Amino acid sequence: MNDYQNIYLDHLSYLKERLDQVEADPGIKKVVVSHHAPTRLTPNPAYDGDLLGTAYANQLDDLIISHPKIASWISGHTHHS
């Protein structure tokens, strides 16, 4: 694994831990703000089917589904409107 993969996995682990901590509190709704899009369902159409498209979005669909109290996920870095 390279340094970037290790950093990604460290950050993902931290995000999962934080989401799990607040999941148990029934009064908390979660808003996540990230640089990259959390899912490839919102890709830049210019890179559809291109390996470069992975530079704009993650595949965190399972994480989102497993944390139903995420009220909103705000992200950038798609390079399109």
KEKE-3310 file (N, C-alpha, C; in steps of 0.2 Angstrom, whole numbers, plus 5000, padded with zeros to 4 digits):
npx = (5004:5002:5007:4996:4985:4986:4983:4970:4963:4965:4958:4945:4943:4942:4931:4921:4921:4917:4904:4898:4898:4889:4878:4870:4864:4848:4843:4851:4855:4865:4877:4888:4903:4914:4928:4929:4916:4905:4900:4900:4889:4887:4895:4908:4902:4911:4921:4915:4915:4929:4945:4950:4940:4939:4946:4938:4927:4922:4918:4907:4895:4890:4893:4885:4873:4873:4872:4859:4856:4862:4859:4863:4875:4888:4898:4912:4923:4919:4920:4911:4895)
npy = (4994:5011:5028:5037:5028:5023:5034:5037:5026:5028:5040:5036:5026:5034:5042:5032:5028:5039:5041:5030:5032:5042:5037:5029:5039:5044:5057:5064:5070:5068:5077:5077:5083:5083:5083:5076:5068:5056:5045:5036:5039:5051:5057:5066:5069:5070:5061:5049:5032:5032:5028:5039:5045:5040:5049:5059:5054:5044:5027:5025:5020:5009:5013:5024:5019:5011:5020:5027:5039:5049:5065:5073:5075:5084:5089:5092:5094:5088:5095:5099:5107)
npz = (5000:4996:5003:5001:5001:5014:5021:5017:5022:5035:5038:5034:5043:5055:5052:5051:5065:5071:5066:5070:5084:5086:5081:5090:5098:5099:5096:5088:5072:5058:5049:5036:5029:5016:5005:4993:4983:4991:4984:4969:4962:4959:4948:4939:4923:4912:4915:4915:4916:4915:4922:4928:4934:4947:4955:4959:4966:4980:4985:4995:4997:5005:5018:5019:5019:5030:5040:5044:5050:5044:5039:5029:5016:5012:4998:4988:4974:4962:4950:4941:4938)
capx = (5000:5006:5005:4989:4980:4986:4980:4963:4961:4965:4953:4939:4942:4940:4924:4917:4921:4913:4897:4896:4897:4883:4872:4867:4860:4842:4842:4856:4855:4872:4879:4895:4906:4920:4931:4927:4910:4905:4898:4901:4883:4887:4902:4908:4901:4917:4925:4911:4919:4936:4948:4951:4934:4940:4949:4932:4922:4923:4913:4905:4888:4888:4894:4880:4867:4873:4871:4853:4855:4866:4854:4865:4882:4890:4905:4914:4928:4916:4923:4905:4889)
capy = (5000:5017:5033:5039:5023:5023:5040:5037:5021:5031:5044:5032:5023:5039:5044:5027:5028:5045:5040:5025:5035:5046:5033:5027:5044:5045:5064:5067:5069:5069:5081:5075:5087:5080:5086:5071:5065:5050:5040:5037:5040:5059:5058:5071:5065:5070:5055:5043:5026:5033:5027:5046:5047:5038:5054:5063:5051:5037:5022:5024:5019:5005:5017:5029:5015:5008:5025:5030:5046:5054:5069:5076:5074:5090:5088:5096:5091:5085:5099:5101:5109)
capz = (5000:4997:5008:5000:5003:5021:5024:5015:5026:5042:5038:5033:5050:5059:5050:5054:5072:5073:5064:5075:5091:5086:5078:5096:5101:5094:5095:5083:5065:5056:5042:5034:5024:5013:4999:4988:4983:4994:4980:4962:4958:4957:4945:4933:4917:4908:4916:4915:4913:4914:4928:4932:4938:4954:4958:4960:4971:4983:4985:5002:4998:5011:5024:5020:5020:5037:5045:5041:5053:5040:5036:5023:5015:5007:4996:4982:4970:4956:4944:4937:4942)
cpx = (5004:5004:4998:4984:4980:4982:4972:4960:4960:4959:4946:4938:4939:4933:4919:4916:4916:4906:4894:4894:4891:4877:4868:4862:4854:4840:4846:4855:4862:4872:4886:4897:4913:4922:4928:4920:4910:4903:4899:4894:4882:4894:4902:4907:4906:4921:4921:4914:4926:4939:4949:4945:4934:4943:4944:4927:4924:4918:4911:4898:4886:4888:4888:4873:4867:4873:4865:4852:4859:4860:4856:4873:4884:4897:4906:4918:4925:4919:4917:4899:4883)
cpy = (5006:5022:5035:5034:5023:5029:5040:5032:5024:5035:5041:5029:5028:5041:5038:5027:5034:5044:5035:5027:5039:5043:5031:5032:5046:5052:5068:5065:5071:5073:5079:5080:5084:5084:5082:5069:5058:5044:5041:5038:5047:5060:5064:5067:5065:5064:5049:5037:5026:5032:5034:5048:5045:5044:5059:5061:5045:5032:5020:5023:5014:5008:5021:5025:5012:5013:5029:5037:5051:5058:5072:5075:5079:5088:5092:5091:5087:5088:5100:5103:5105)
cpz = (5000:5002:5007:5002:5010:5024:5023:5021:5033:5043:5038:5040:5055:5058:5052:5061:5074:5072:5069:5082:5091:5084:5084:5099:5096:5092:5090:5076:5062:5049:5041:5029:5022:5007:4993:4989:4987:4990:4973:4958:4956:4954:4940:4927:4912:4909:4917:4912:4913:4921:4932:4936:4945:4958:4961:4965:4974:4982:4992:5003:5003:5017:5025:5022:5027:5042:5043:5044:5049:5036:5029:5022:5009:5005:4990:4977:4964:4949:4939:4941:4941)
residu = (MET:ASN:ASP:TYR:GLN:ASN:ILE:TYR:LEU:ASP:HIS:LEU:SER:TYR:LEU:LYS:GLU:ARG:LEU:ASP:GLN:VAL:GLU:ALA:ASP:PRO:GLY:ILE:LYS:LYS:VAL:VAL:VAL:SER:HIS:HIS:ALA:PRO:THR:ARG:LEU:THR:PRO:ASN:PRO:ALA:TYR:ASP:GLY:ASP:LEU:LEU:GLY:THR:ALA:TYR:ALA:ASN:GLN:LEU:ASP:ASP:LEU:ILE:ILE:SER:HIS:PRO:LYS:ILE:ALA:SER:TRP:ILE:SER:GLY:HIS:THR:HIS:HIS:SER)
# end
